[in-house]
């Protein structure tokens, strides 16, 4: 039987080849491979798409978080509240800033629990970093209220949620900074690493532009010590082209998610519902099931790809040992880690593929 891959990069290239190859050739022929008009065009396109006043293109979503924390003034001795069930980059950026990650447990939809965030605030808290996991926004209204009460900055890890909305507000545009990844597996994906930050604060945007380029104001003047985190011109041109069809990608993923909801047995498969005011973009379609590992093996035997995002919470990773957490510290996130399974949801699936996956899942769990 033909397999159903978890992701299908070959199908993406086949669908985009005629449109993208002239873009690639134009960049290579132009000789401007770092910075330039293509990067500025991408930043303008992101501003138009998100409604943010500023966009700063960078070389990864991780650098977006790291430089974002820096321009917010987060440093040694500060605490940043974040969830323990994200990809490691969110917590790593906090640690690299010299700050202390303070974890707060999550809700059934895997996003930060505002009550746990409020309980985690101390005199040393400087910022909150919600992670919009799976393409579903965290409860930003409640998080912004907590931040306002305590005078905290909010930096959104929107790596998985370009185009997601909550009550009409786009992911990344509610907090003080929104940090995005354009890693090849994202809905808006580069042909390599790339990332960007959006903000309405012009001063922070200007500083981000300096920091991404060695801290230089111009060719001969270095205002502060920076890094090299420029987005490659080629990636910017590819992303600008792909941004034009992002809404189609999201629509296809949402349709696939809706098909899963109609076909999977809700008595055996927990699927976080789409709540009022949510527009979820389904970077991943994550279900929660008993006997997860056995189900995954069952799917693999039938040529169906799947993934786990993420099997070991960050607070239980060896790198986090010094933070002093252990099993039971964040019970909701830990329980989910043993039950979550990401099913294929990419835009190149046919309705029959979704049905095949659903039949295999339901049959095993029955």
Secondary structure as a PSIPRED ss2 file (coil, helix, strand):
# PSIPRED VFORMAT (PSIPRED V4.0)

   1 X C   1.000  0.000  0.000
   2 X C   1.000  0.000  0.000
   3 X C   1.000  0.000  0.000
   4 X E   0.000  0.000  1.000
   5 X C   1.000  0.000  0.000
   6 X C   1.000  0.000  0.000
   7 X C   1.000  0.000  0.000
   8 X C   1.000  0.000  0.000
   9 X H   0.000  1.000  0.000
  10 X H   0.000  1.000  0.000
  11 X H   0.000  1.000  0.000
  12 X H   0.000  1.000  0.000
  13 X H   0.000  1.000  0.000
  14 X H   0.000  1.000  0.000
  15 X H   0.000  1.000  0.000
  16 X H   0.000  1.000  0.000
  17 X H   0.000  1.000  0.000
  18 X H   0.000  1.000  0.000
  19 X H   0.000  1.000  0.000
  20 X H   0.000  1.000  0.000
  21 X H   0.000  1.000  0.000
  22 X H   0.000  1.000  0.000
  23 X H   0.000  1.000  0.000
  24 X H   0.000  1.000  0.000
  25 X H   0.000  1.000  0.000
  26 X H   0.000  1.000  0.000
  27 X H   0.000  1.000  0.000
  28 X H   0.000  1.000  0.000
  29 X H   0.000  1.000  0.000
  30 X H   0.000  1.000  0.000
  31 X C   1.000  0.000  0.000
  32 X C   1.000  0.000  0.000
  33 X C   1.000  0.000  0.000
  34 X E   0.000  0.000  1.000
  35 X C   1.000  0.000  0.000
  36 X C   1.000  0.000  0.000
  37 X H   0.000  1.000  0.000
  38 X H   0.000  1.000  0.000
  39 X H   0.000  1.000  0.000
  40 X H   0.000  1.000  0.000
  41 X H   0.000  1.000  0.000
  42 X H   0.000  1.000  0.000
  43 X H   0.000  1.000  0.000
  44 X H   0.000  1.000  0.000
  45 X H   0.000  1.000  0.000
  46 X H   0.000  1.000  0.000
  47 X H   0.000  1.000  0.000
  48 X H   0.000  1.000  0.000
  49 X H   0.000  1.000  0.000
  50 X H   0.000  1.000  0.000
  51 X C   1.000  0.000  0.000
  52 X C   1.000  0.000  0.000
  53 X C   1.000  0.000  0.000
  54 X E   0.000  0.000  1.000
  55 X E   0.000  0.000  1.000
  56 X E   0.000  0.000  1.000
  57 X E   0.000  0.000  1.000
  58 X E   0.000  0.000  1.000
  59 X C   1.000  0.000  0.000
  60 X C   1.000  0.000  0.000
  61 X H   0.000  1.000  0.000
  62 X H   0.000  1.000  0.000
  63 X H   0.000  1.000  0.000
  64 X H   0.000  1.000  0.000
  65 X H   0.000  1.000  0.000
  66 X H   0.000  1.000  0.000
  67 X H   0.000  1.000  0.000
  68 X H   0.000  1.000  0.000
  69 X H   0.000  1.000  0.000
  70 X H   0.000  1.000  0.000
  71 X H   0.000  1.000  0.000
  72 X C   1.000  0.000  0.000
  73 X C   1.000  0.000  0.000
  74 X C   1.000  0.000  0.000
  75 X C   1.000  0.000  0.000
  76 X C   1.000  0.000  0.000
  77 X C   1.000  0.000  0.000
  78 X C   1.000  0.000  0.000
  79 X E   0.000  0.000  1.000
  80 X E   0.000  0.000  1.000
  81 X E   0.000  0.000  1.000
  82 X E   0.000  0.000  1.000
  83 X C   1.000  0.000  0.000
  84 X C   1.000  0.000  0.000
  85 X C   1.000  0.000  0.000
  86 X C   1.000  0.000  0.000
  87 X C   1.000  0.000  0.000
  88 X H   0.000  1.000  0.000
  89 X H   0.000  1.000  0.000
  90 X H   0.000  1.000  0.000
  91 X H   0.000  1.000  0.000
  92 X H   0.000  1.000  0.000
  93 X H   0.000  1.000  0.000
  94 X H   0.000  1.000  0.000
  95 X H   0.000  1.000  0.000
  96 X H   0.000  1.000  0.000
  97 X C   1.000  0.000  0.000
  98 X C   1.000  0.000  0.000
  99 X C   1.000  0.000  0.000
 100 X E   0.000  0.000  1.000
 101 X E   0.000  0.000  1.000
 102 X E   0.000  0.000  1.000
 103 X E   0.000  0.000  1.000
 104 X C   1.000  0.000  0.000
 105 X C   1.000  0.000  0.000
 106 X E   0.000  0.000  1.000
 107 X C   1.000  0.000  0.000
 108 X C   1.000  0.000  0.000
 109 X C   1.000  0.000  0.000
 110 X C   1.000  0.000  0.000
 111 X C   1.000  0.000  0.000
 112 X E   0.000  0.000  1.000
 113 X C   1.000  0.000  0.000
 114 X H   0.000  1.000  0.000
 115 X H   0.000  1.000  0.000
 116 X H   0.000  1.000  0.000
 117 X H   0.000  1.000  0.000
 118 X H   0.000  1.000  0.000
 119 X H   0.000  1.000  0.000
 120 X H   0.000  1.000  0.000
 121 X C   1.000  0.000  0.000
 122 X C   1.000  0.000  0.000
 123 X C   1.000  0.000  0.000
 124 X C   1.000  0.000  0.000
 125 X E   0.000  0.000  1.000
 126 X E   0.000  0.000  1.000
 127 X E   0.000  0.000  1.000
 128 X E   0.000  0.000  1.000
 129 X E   0.000  0.000  1.000
 130 X C   1.000  0.000  0.000
 131 X E   0.000  0.000  1.000
 132 X C   1.000  0.000  0.000
 133 X H   0.000  1.000  0.000
 134 X H   0.000  1.000  0.000
 135 X H   0.000  1.000  0.000
 136 X C   1.000  0.000  0.000
 137 X C   1.000  0.000  0.000
 138 X C   1.000  0.000  0.000
 139 X C   1.000  0.000  0.000
 140 X H   0.000  1.000  0.000
 141 X H   0.000  1.000  0.000
 142 X H   0.000  1.000  0.000
 143 X H   0.000  1.000  0.000
 144 X H   0.000  1.000  0.000
 145 X H   0.000  1.000  0.000
 146 X H   0.000  1.000  0.000
 147 X H   0.000  1.000  0.000
 148 X H   0.000  1.000  0.000
 149 X H   0.000  1.000  0.000
 150 X H   0.000  1.000  0.000
 151 X C   1.000  0.000  0.000
 152 X C   1.000  0.000  0.000
 153 X E   0.000  0.000  1.000
 154 X E   0.000  0.000  1.000
 155 X E   0.000  0.000  1.000
 156 X E   0.000  0.000  1.000
 157 X E   0.000  0.000  1.000
 158 X C   1.000  0.000  0.000
 159 X C   1.000  0.000  0.000
 160 X C   1.000  0.000  0.000
 161 X C   1.000  0.000  0.000
 162 X C   1.000  0.000  0.000
 163 X C   1.000  0.000  0.000
 164 X C   1.000  0.000  0.000
 165 X E   0.000  0.000  1.000
 166 X E   0.000  0.000  1.000
 167 X C   1.000  0.000  0.000
 168 X C   1.000  0.000  0.000
 169 X E   0.000  0.000  1.000
 170 X E   0.000  0.000  1.000
 171 X C   1.000  0.000  0.000
 172 X C   1.000  0.000  0.000
 173 X C   1.000  0.000  0.000
 174 X C   1.000  0.000  0.000
 175 X C   1.000  0.000  0.000
 176 X C   1.000  0.000  0.000
 177 X E   0.000  0.000  1.000
 178 X E   0.000  0.000  1.000
 179 X E   0.000  0.000  1.000
 180 X E   0.000  0.000  1.000
 181 X E   0.000  0.000  1.000
 182 X C   1.000  0.000  0.000
 183 X C   1.000  0.000  0.000
 184 X C   1.000  0.000  0.000
 185 X C   1.000  0.000  0.000
 186 X C   1.000  0.000  0.000
 187 X C   1.000  0.000  0.000
 188 X C   1.000  0.000  0.000
 189 X C   1.000  0.000  0.000
 190 X C   1.000  0.000  0.000
 191 X C   1.000  0.000  0.000
 192 X C   1.000  0.000  0.000
 193 X C   1.000  0.000  0.000
 194 X C   1.000  0.000  0.000
 195 X E   0.000  0.000  1.000
 196 X E   0.000  0.000  1.000
 197 X E   0.000  0.000  1.000
 198 X E   0.000  0.000  1.000
 199 X E   0.000  0.000  1.000
 200 X C   1.000  0.000  0.000
 201 X C   1.000  0.000  0.000
 202 X H   0.000  1.000  0.000
 203 X H   0.000  1.000  0.000
 204 X H   0.000  1.000  0.000
 205 X H   0.000  1.000  0.000
 206 X H   0.000  1.000  0.000
 207 X H   0.000  1.000  0.000
 208 X H   0.000  1.000  0.000
 209 X H   0.000  1.000  0.000
 210 X H   0.000  1.000  0.000
 211 X H   0.000  1.000  0.000
 212 X C   1.000  0.000  0.000
 213 X E   0.000  0.000  1.000
 214 X C   1.000  0.000  0.000
 215 X C   1.000  0.000  0.000
 216 X E   0.000  0.000  1.000
 217 X E   0.000  0.000  1.000
 218 X E   0.000  0.000  1.000
 219 X C   1.000  0.000  0.000
 220 X C   1.000  0.000  0.000
 221 X E   0.000  0.000  1.000
 222 X E   0.000  0.000  1.000
 223 X C   1.000  0.000  0.000
 224 X C   1.000  0.000  0.000
 225 X C   1.000  0.000  0.000
 226 X C   1.000  0.000  0.000
 227 X C   1.000  0.000  0.000
 228 X E   0.000  0.000  1.000
 229 X C   1.000  0.000  0.000
 230 X C   1.000  0.000  0.000
 231 X C   1.000  0.000  0.000
 232 X E   0.000  0.000  1.000
 233 X H   0.000  1.000  0.000
 234 X H   0.000  1.000  0.000
 235 X H   0.000  1.000  0.000
 236 X H   0.000  1.000  0.000
 237 X H   0.000  1.000  0.000
 238 X H   0.000  1.000  0.000
 239 X H   0.000  1.000  0.000
 240 X H   0.000  1.000  0.000
 241 X H   0.000  1.000  0.000
 242 X H   0.000  1.000  0.000
 243 X H   0.000  1.000  0.000
 244 X C   1.000  0.000  0.000
 245 X C   1.000  0.000  0.000
 246 X H   0.000  1.000  0.000
 247 X H   0.000  1.000  0.000
 248 X H   0.000  1.000  0.000
 249 X H   0.000  1.000  0.000
 250 X H   0.000  1.000  0.000
 251 X H   0.000  1.000  0.000
 252 X H   0.000  1.000  0.000
 253 X H   0.000  1.000  0.000
 254 X H   0.000  1.000  0.000
 255 X H   0.000  1.000  0.000
 256 X H   0.000  1.000  0.000
 257 X H   0.000  1.000  0.000
 258 X H   0.000  1.000  0.000
 259 X H   0.000  1.000  0.000
 260 X H   0.000  1.000  0.000
 261 X H   0.000  1.000  0.000
 262 X H   0.000  1.000  0.000
 263 X H   0.000  1.000  0.000
 264 X C   1.000  0.000  0.000
 265 X C   1.000  0.000  0.000
 266 X C   1.000  0.000  0.000
 267 X C   1.000  0.000  0.000
 268 X C   1.000  0.000  0.000
 269 X C   1.000  0.000  0.000
 270 X E   0.000  0.000  1.000
 271 X C   1.000  0.000  0.000
 272 X C   1.000  0.000  0.000
 273 X C   1.000  0.000  0.000
 274 X C   1.000  0.000  0.000
 275 X C   1.000  0.000  0.000
 276 X C   1.000  0.000  0.000
 277 X C   1.000  0.000  0.000
 278 X E   0.000  0.000  1.000
 279 X E   0.000  0.000  1.000
 280 X C   1.000  0.000  0.000
 281 X C   1.000  0.000  0.000
 282 X C   1.000  0.000  0.000
 283 X C   1.000  0.000  0.000
 284 X C   1.000  0.000  0.000
 285 X E   0.000  0.000  1.000
 286 X E   0.000  0.000  1.000
 287 X E   0.000  0.000  1.000
 288 X E   0.000  0.000  1.000
 289 X C   1.000  0.000  0.000
 290 X C   1.000  0.000  0.000
 291 X C   1.000  0.000  0.000
 292 X H   0.000  1.000  0.000
 293 X H   0.000  1.000  0.000
 294 X H   0.000  1.000  0.000
 295 X H   0.000  1.000  0.000
 296 X H   0.000  1.000  0.000
 297 X H   0.000  1.000  0.000
 298 X H   0.000  1.000  0.000
 299 X H   0.000  1.000  0.000
 300 X H   0.000  1.000  0.000
 301 X H   0.000  1.000  0.000
 302 X C   1.000  0.000  0.000
 303 X C   1.000  0.000  0.000
 304 X E   0.000  0.000  1.000
 305 X C   1.000  0.000  0.000
 306 X E   0.000  0.000  1.000
 307 X E   0.000  0.000  1.000
 308 X C   1.000  0.000  0.000
 309 X C   1.000  0.000  0.000
 310 X C   1.000  0.000  0.000
 311 X C   1.000  0.000  0.000
 312 X C   1.000  0.000  0.000
 313 X C   1.000  0.000  0.000
 314 X H   0.000  1.000  0.000
 315 X H   0.000  1.000  0.000
 316 X H   0.000  1.000  0.000
 317 X C   1.000  0.000  0.000
 318 X H   0.000  1.000  0.000
 319 X H   0.000  1.000  0.000
 320 X H   0.000  1.000  0.000
 321 X H   0.000  1.000  0.000
 322 X H   0.000  1.000  0.000
 323 X H   0.000  1.000  0.000
 324 X C   1.000  0.000  0.000
 325 X C   1.000  0.000  0.000
 326 X C   1.000  0.000  0.000
 327 X C   1.000  0.000  0.000
 328 X C   1.000  0.000  0.000
 329 X C   1.000  0.000  0.000
 330 X C   1.000  0.000  0.000
 331 X H   0.000  1.000  0.000
 332 X H   0.000  1.000  0.000
 333 X H   0.000  1.000  0.000
 334 X H   0.000  1.000  0.000
 335 X H   0.000  1.000  0.000
 336 X H   0.000  1.000  0.000
 337 X H   0.000  1.000  0.000
 338 X C   1.000  0.000  0.000
 339 X C   1.000  0.000  0.000
 340 X E   0.000  0.000  1.000
 341 X E   0.000  0.000  1.000
 342 X E   0.000  0.000  1.000
 343 X E   0.000  0.000  1.000
 344 X C   1.000  0.000  0.000
 345 X C   1.000  0.000  0.000
 346 X C   1.000  0.000  0.000
 347 X C   1.000  0.000  0.000
 348 X C   1.000  0.000  0.000
 349 X C   1.000  0.000  0.000
 350 X C   1.000  0.000  0.000
 351 X H   0.000  1.000  0.000
 352 X H   0.000  1.000  0.000
 353 X H   0.000  1.000  0.000
 354 X H   0.000  1.000  0.000
 355 X H   0.000  1.000  0.000
 356 X H   0.000  1.000  0.000
 357 X H   0.000  1.000  0.000
 358 X H   0.000  1.000  0.000
 359 X H   0.000  1.000  0.000
 360 X H   0.000  1.000  0.000
 361 X H   0.000  1.000  0.000
 362 X H   0.000  1.000  0.000
 363 X H   0.000  1.000  0.000
 364 X H   0.000  1.000  0.000
 365 X H   0.000  1.000  0.000
 366 X C   1.000  0.000  0.000
